[in-house]
């Protein structure tokens, strides 16, 4: 599968790129991490996810940090792109 272009530079300026892909990271998640990932990607805040699972927001933050580490994503936007599947090419400023 060819990489998807996540951003375009209309003026043709050269920028460095980075491929966001960690195949199999979803399979490395625990059941709780997978549930929290689903809630977060669905737009839930840490507090909303915690409320729906009956746990503290701090516990959600702990699981979310584990998800970010396992995925290698630098932020939530990258994590969302990674879950779309395949390699996604990002432009760095």
Helices and strands as residue ranges (DSSP letters): E 4-5, E 16-20, G 26-28, H 31-41, H 46-53, H 57-71, H 76-83, E 88-92
